[in-house]
Amino acid sequence: MGSPKLDVQEVRKLDAYFKRLFGNPRIRVVPKKQDSADVFVGEECIGALAVDEDDDDDERSYNFEMKITLGDASTTAPDVRKLDAYLKRKFDNERVRVVPRLKKKDSAEVYVGEEYIGVLFFDEKDPRSSYLELPILALDLDEPGLLKS
């Protein structure tokens, strides 16, 4: 089994992946610990990235998590429209979309254009809070032309 440590090449690929995915050159991946990194848009840290090594098949993957808090004490339920607008602003990309799920009310799907990128989970205990979970597979980072010198 390999080490969960993030190496320089992986950080470069993850950085390029986020820039391409969101079409935003201001996104940066900054290593924090051996197996994690922070993700910034400009100077603002928007979330954390962690290595997720699957012991079953030695597939290396990554998970980006971003906590979102919107509303005030009177908020009783997540507002998908506000979450959609927030993510568009945060990533500076009008193609980001939050789409309610038909059968599940505890979460929504997140897309960039037509590409599904992750799930936005609503916090059951705090209706103001949501968590964007964006899984990244190692093969996502092997896309031709991802790293342009």
C-alpha positions as CSV (number, residue, x, y, z in Angstrom):
1,M,0.0,0.0,0.0
2,G,1.3,3.5,-0.9
3,S,1.7,6.4,1.4
4,P,-1.1,8.9,1.7
5,K,1.4,11.7,1.4
6,L,0.7,14.4,-1.2
7,D,3.7,15.0,-3.5
8,V,4.6,18.1,-5.5
9,Q,3.4,16.6,-8.8
10,E,0.0,15.7,-7.3
11,V,-0.5,19.2,-5.9
12,R,0.3,20.6,-9.3
13,K,-2.2,18.3,-11.0
14,L,-4.9,19.0,-8.3
15,D,-4.3,22.8,-8.7
16,A,-4.6,22.5,-12.5
17,Y,-7.7,20.3,-12.2
18,F,-9.5,22.8,-10.0
19,K,-8.5,25.7,-12.3
20,R,-9.9,23.8,-15.3
21,L,-13.0,22.5,-13.6
22,F,-14.2,25.9,-12.4
23,G,-12.6,27.9,-15.2
24,N,-10.9,30.1,-12.6
25,P,-7.2,30.8,-12.7
26,R,-7.4,32.3,-9.2
27,I,-7.9,28.9,-7.6
28,R,-4.9,27.5,-5.7
29,V,-4.1,24.2,-3.9
30,V,-1.7,24.8,-1.0
31,P,-0.3,21.8,0.8
32,K,-1.1,21.8,4.6
33,K,-0.1,18.5,6.0
34,Q,1.4,15.4,4.4
35,D,-2.1,14.1,3.3
36,S,-4.1,17.3,3.0
37,A,-4.2,20.7,1.4
38,D,-6.2,23.9,1.5
39,V,-8.0,25.3,-1.5
40,F,-8.0,29.0,-2.1
41,V,-9.8,31.4,-4.4
42,G,-7.5,34.4,-4.4
43,E,-6.6,34.9,-0.7
44,E,-9.6,33.2,0.7
45,C,-9.4,29.6,1.9
46,I,-12.7,28.0,0.7
47,G,-12.2,24.4,1.7
48,A,-9.9,21.4,2.4
49,L,-8.6,18.6,0.3
50,A,-7.7,15.2,1.7
51,V,-6.1,12.1,0.2
52,D,-8.5,9.1,0.4
53,E,-6.6,5.9,-0.2
54,D,-8.9,2.9,-0.7
55,D,-7.3,-0.2,0.9
56,D,-9.5,-2.6,-1.2
57,D,-8.1,-1.8,-4.6
58,D,-5.2,0.6,-4.0
59,E,-7.0,3.4,-5.9
60,R,-5.9,6.8,-4.8
61,S,-8.5,9.5,-4.7
62,Y,-9.1,12.8,-3.1
63,N,-12.0,14.5,-1.4
64,F,-12.6,18.3,-1.4
65,E,-14.9,19.6,1.4
66,M,-16.3,23.1,1.6
67,K,-18.5,24.3,4.5
68,I,-21.1,26.9,3.5
69,T,-23.1,28.9,6.1
70,L,-25.9,31.1,4.8
71,G,-28.7,32.8,6.6
72,D,-29.3,33.7,10.2
73,A,-31.0,32.2,13.3
74,S,-34.4,32.4,11.6
75,T,-33.3,30.1,8.8
76,T,-35.5,27.0,8.9
77,A,-34.4,25.2,5.7
78,P,-31.6,25.3,3.1
79,D,-32.3,27.7,0.2
80,V,-31.1,26.0,-3.0
81,R,-31.3,29.3,-5.0
82,K,-29.1,31.1,-2.4
83,L,-26.7,28.2,-2.4
84,D,-26.6,28.3,-6.2
85,A,-25.8,32.0,-6.2
86,Y,-23.2,31.6,-3.5
87,L,-21.3,29.0,-5.4
88,K,-21.5,31.0,-8.6
89,R,-20.0,34.0,-6.7
90,K,-17.4,31.9,-4.8
91,F,-16.0,30.2,-7.8
92,D,-16.6,33.2,-10.1
93,N,-18.3,31.0,-12.6
94,E,-21.9,31.3,-13.8
95,R,-21.9,27.7,-15.1
96,V,-21.9,26.3,-11.5
97,R,-25.4,25.0,-10.7
98,V,-27.0,23.5,-7.6
99,V,-29.9,21.1,-8.6
100,P,-32.3,19.7,-6.0
101,R,-32.5,15.9,-5.9
102,L,-35.8,14.3,-6.7
103,K,-35.8,11.5,-4.1
104,K,-33.5,12.9,-1.4
105,K,-34.2,16.1,0.5
106,D,-31.0,16.1,2.6
107,S,-28.8,17.1,-0.3
108,A,-28.5,18.6,-3.8
109,E,-26.3,17.9,-6.8
110,V,-23.7,20.3,-8.0
111,Y,-22.7,20.7,-11.7
112,V,-20.4,22.9,-13.7
113,G,-22.3,23.2,-17.0
114,E,-23.5,19.6,-17.7
115,E,-20.7,18.0,-15.7
116,Y,-21.8,16.5,-12.4
117,I,-19.1,17.4,-9.8
118,G,-20.4,16.6,-6.3
119,V,-23.0,16.6,-3.7
120,L,-24.1,19.5,-1.4
121,F,-25.2,17.9,1.9
122,F,-27.6,19.9,4.2
123,D,-26.7,19.9,7.9
124,E,-29.7,18.3,9.7
125,K,-28.9,20.1,13.0
126,D,-28.2,23.6,11.5
127,P,-30.3,24.6,8.5
128,R,-27.9,27.4,7.7
129,S,-25.0,25.0,7.1
130,S,-24.2,22.9,4.0
131,Y,-21.2,20.9,2.9
132,L,-20.0,20.6,-0.7
133,E,-18.3,17.2,-1.1
134,L,-16.3,16.9,-4.4
135,P,-14.6,13.5,-5.0
136,I,-11.6,13.5,-7.3
137,L,-10.3,10.2,-8.8
138,A,-6.7,9.8,-9.7
139,L,-7.7,9.2,-13.3
140,D,-9.3,12.8,-13.3
141,L,-5.7,14.1,-12.8
142,D,-4.3,12.1,-15.7
143,E,-6.3,14.0,-18.3
144,P,-4.1,14.9,-21.3
145,G,-3.0,18.5,-21.4
146,L,-4.0,19.1,-17.7
147,L,-0.5,20.4,-16.9
148,K,0.5,22.9,-19.5
149,S,4.0,24.1,-19.0
